[in-house]
């Protein structure tokens, strides 16, 4: 038993208009409206969190470095090391590792080295 279902003649243009409108909305939203996927949102949140951690901990690392014995000599030694290796040197000293903060955060060490190299 076949059903003969008649649809109004305006239905097809309405459906196509809805489809085109939805696609256009997504293009505008993702392209220009600031919409992001869940993965992008998660990555941006992690990046912002890490940046906040680095901003908070790097000055503490600098202070700890400057409080050590022979800080001036150690700073001169650090200046002799190539700029891309300074973060590694700071990381090995342990000044960039805060109590209870494992594993080490290399970004904190690099930021600390950068601040020290400017002082």
C-alpha positions in Angstrom: 0.0 0.0 0.0 1.7 3.1 -1.2 1.0 6.5 0.4 0.7 9.4 -1.9 1.8 12.3 0.2 1.6 15.8 -1.4 3.8 18.5 -0.1 3.1 22.1 -0.6 5.1 23.7 -3.4 6.8 26.1 -1.0 8.3 23.3 1.0 11.3 22.6 -1.2 12.6 26.2 -1.3 12.0 26.5 2.4 14.1 23.5 3.1 16.9 24.7 0.8 16.8 28.1 2.4 17.1 26.6 5.9 20.1 24.4 4.8 21.9 27.4 3.1 21.1 29.6 6.1 22.6 27.0 8.5 25.8 26.7 6.4 26.1 30.4 6.1 25.7 30.8 9.8 28.4 28.3 10.5 30.8 29.9 8.1 30.3 33.3 9.6 30.4 32.0 13.1 33.5 29.9 12.9 35.3 32.3 10.4 34.5 35.7 11.9 32.4 35.3 15.0 34.9 33.7 17.2 33.3 30.3 17.5 35.7 27.4 18.2 35.6 23.7 18.5 35.9 21.9 21.8 39.5 20.9 21.0 40.5 24.5 20.2 38.9 25.7 23.4 40.7 23.1 25.5 44.1 24.0 23.9 43.6 27.7 24.4 42.6 27.1 28.0 45.7 25.0 28.6 47.9 27.6 26.9 46.4 30.4 29.0 46.8 28.4 32.2 50.5 27.7 31.4 51.1 31.3 30.7 49.6 32.3 34.0 51.8 29.7 35.8 54.9 31.0 34.0 54.1 34.7 34.8 53.6 33.8 38.5 56.6 31.5 39.0 59.3 33.1 36.9 59.9 36.0 39.3 60.1 33.6 42.1 62.8 31.7 40.2 64.7 34.9 39.5 64.6 35.8 43.2 65.8 32.3 44.2 68.6 32.6 41.7 69.7 36.0 43.0 69.6 34.8 46.6 72.2 32.1 46.1 75.8 32.5 47.2 78.0 34.1 44.5 74.9 35.2 42.5 76.9 37.8 40.5 79.4 35.2 39.4 76.6 32.7 38.6 74.8 35.3 36.6 78.1 36.0 34.7 78.4 32.3 34.0 74.8 32.2 32.8 75.5 35.1 30.4 78.3 33.0 28.8 75.9 30.2 27.9 74.1 30.4 24.6 70.7 32.0 24.8 68.8 28.8 23.8 70.6 26.8 26.5 70.0 29.1 29.4 66.6 27.7 30.2 68.2 24.3 30.5 70.9 25.6 32.8 68.3 27.2 35.1 66.2 24.0 35.0 69.1 21.9 36.2 69.8 24.3 39.1 66.3 23.5 40.4 65.4 27.2 41.0 62.5 26.9 38.4 61.0 23.9 40.2 58.7 24.9 43.0 57.9 22.6 45.9 55.2 20.2 44.9 55.4 21.2 41.2 56.5 18.1 39.4 57.3 17.5 36.6 59.5 20.5 35.9 58.1 23.3 33.8 60.7 24.2 31.2 58.7 27.3 30.3 59.3 28.7 33.8 63.0 28.0 33.5 63.2 29.7 30.0 61.2 32.7 31.3 63.5 32.9 34.4 66.6 32.8 32.2 65.2 35.5 30.0 64.5 37.8 32.9 68.0 37.1 34.4 69.7 37.8 31.0 68.0 41.2 30.9 69.1 42.2 34.4 
